[in-house]
């Protein structure tokens, strides 16, 4: 492929017309771009598969952790309720003793 000295248009030394030569050059460029895009698409598809596998693994791990955490939370909530009740009982007992001590001081 070369340029014609007179008009600057493409001419092919093998005897093809300049239009055919330009068309061939354009087709080669398009093929190269198409191949590049196919490769990029293939890489992206592999990356998507990899990411989906990561998501699936994380989902399984979250489900497993949830199964163990929920019972733990129930136990902790019960223990908090027990401690709150115990604290209230101690507070009542402390108030009762304070009243007794104040009553003794008044007598």
C-alpha positions as CSV (number, residue, x, y, z in Angstrom):
1,X,0.0,0.0,0.0
2,X,1.4,3.4,-0.9
3,X,0.2,7.0,-1.6
4,X,-0.1,8.3,-5.0
5,X,2.2,11.3,-5.6
6,X,-0.4,13.3,-7.5
7,X,-3.5,13.0,-5.4
8,X,-2.4,11.6,-2.0
9,X,-4.9,8.7,-2.4
10,X,-4.0,5.1,-1.7
11,X,-2.7,2.8,-4.5
12,X,-1.6,-0.7,-4.2
13,X,1.5,-1.9,-6.0
14,X,-0.2,-5.3,-6.8
15,X,-2.6,-3.6,-9.2
16,X,-5.6,-3.2,-6.9
17,X,-7.5,0.0,-7.1
18,X,-6.9,2.6,-4.4
19,X,-10.5,2.1,-3.2
20,X,-9.9,-1.7,-2.8
21,X,-6.6,-1.0,-1.0
22,X,-8.3,1.4,1.4
23,X,-11.1,-1.1,2.0
24,X,-8.6,-3.9,2.7
25,X,-6.7,-1.6,5.1
26,X,-10.0,-0.7,6.8
27,X,-11.0,-4.4,7.1
28,X,-7.7,-5.3,8.6
29,X,-8.1,-2.5,11.2
30,X,-11.6,-3.6,12.0
31,X,-10.5,-7.3,12.3
32,X,-7.7,-6.2,14.7
33,X,-10.1,-4.1,16.8
34,X,-12.7,-6.9,16.8
35,X,-10.0,-9.4,18.0
36,X,-8.9,-7.0,20.7
37,X,-12.5,-6.5,21.9
38,X,-13.2,-10.2,21.9
39,X,-10.1,-10.8,24.1
40,X,-11.2,-8.0,26.4
41,X,-14.7,-9.4,26.6
42,X,-13.3,-12.9,27.3
43,X,-11.2,-11.4,30.2
44,X,-14.2,-9.6,31.6
45,X,-16.3,-12.7,31.4
46,X,-13.7,-14.7,33.4
47,X,-13.5,-11.9,35.9
48,X,-17.3,-11.9,36.3
49,X,-17.2,-15.7,36.9
50,X,-14.4,-15.2,39.5
51,X,-16.3,-12.4,41.3
52,X,-19.5,-14.4,41.3
53,X,-17.7,-17.3,42.9
54,X,-16.3,-14.9,45.5
55,X,-19.8,-13.6,46.2
56,X,-21.2,-17.2,46.5
57,X,-18.4,-18.1,48.9
58,X,-19.0,-15.0,51.0
59,X,-22.8,-15.7,51.0
60,X,-22.2,-19.2,52.4
61,X,-19.8,-17.8,55.1
62,X,-22.4,-15.2,56.1
63,X,-25.1,-17.8,56.3
64,X,-22.9,-20.1,58.5
65,X,-21.9,-17.2,60.7
66,X,-25.5,-16.1,61.1
67,X,-26.5,-19.6,62.2
68,X,-24.0,-19.4,65.0
69,X,-24.5,-15.8,65.9
70,X,-28.3,-15.8,66.3
71,X,-28.3,-18.4,69.1
72,X,-25.5,-16.5,70.8
73,X,-27.5,-13.3,70.6
74,X,-30.5,-15.0,72.1
75,X,-28.4,-16.3,75.0
76,X,-26.8,-12.9,75.5
77,X,-30.2,-11.2,75.5
78,X,-31.5,-13.6,78.2
79,X,-28.4,-13.0,80.3
80,X,-28.8,-9.3,80.0
81,X,-32.5,-9.6,81.1
82,X,-31.4,-11.8,84.1
83,X,-28.7,-9.3,85.0
84,X,-31.1,-6.4,84.7
85,X,-33.5,-8.2,87.0
86,X,-30.7,-9.0,89.5
87,X,-29.6,-5.4,89.4
88,X,-33.1,-4.2,90.1
89,X,-33.4,-6.7,93.1
90,X,-30.0,-5.4,94.4
91,X,-31.2,-1.8,94.0
92,X,-34.4,-2.5,95.9
93,X,-32.5,-4.3,98.7
94,X,-30.0,-1.4,98.9
95,X,-32.9,1.1,99.1
96,X,-34.5,-1.0,101.8
97,X,-31.3,-1.1,103.8
98,X,-30.8,2.6,103.4
99,X,-34.4,3.2,104.7
100,X,-33.6,0.9,107.7
101,X,-30.4,2.8,108.4
102,X,-32.2,6.1,108.2
103,X,-35.0,4.9,110.4
104,X,-32.4,3.8,113.0
105,X,-30.7,7.2,112.9
106,X,-34.1,8.9,113.4
107,X,-34.8,6.8,116.5
